[in-house]
Amino acid sequence: MPTIRQQIIDLLAEAEMTALDLSKALSVREKEVYDHLSHAARSASAQGRKLVVAPPRCLACGFTFDTRKRLTRPSRCPKCKEQRIREPVFSIQ
């Protein structure tokens, strides 16, 4: 049976997914998925693949969090202070 991190890599290699999508597919908490994602990125790079992150974006003003290093969804927009933020989308290439 593959580990959760290997399952994450396999799922992301097939399709783009958010952390919520991954948590539903793997039956684990969303917070736990974020913990595994950074390790899965290292495992993927050892296999010659790369974790690609489509950055979160504010739905109110369109601000994109391009320089954000953390994989989690930000709580609010620094530009307009709205809390309607699109989640980051992950994939493996």
Buried (B, 14 or more C-beta within 10 A) or exposed (E): EEEBBBBBBEBBEEEEBBBEBBBEBBEBEBEBBBBBBEEBBEBBEEEEBEBBBBEBBBEBEEBEBEEBEEBBBBEEBEEEEEEEBBBBBBBBE
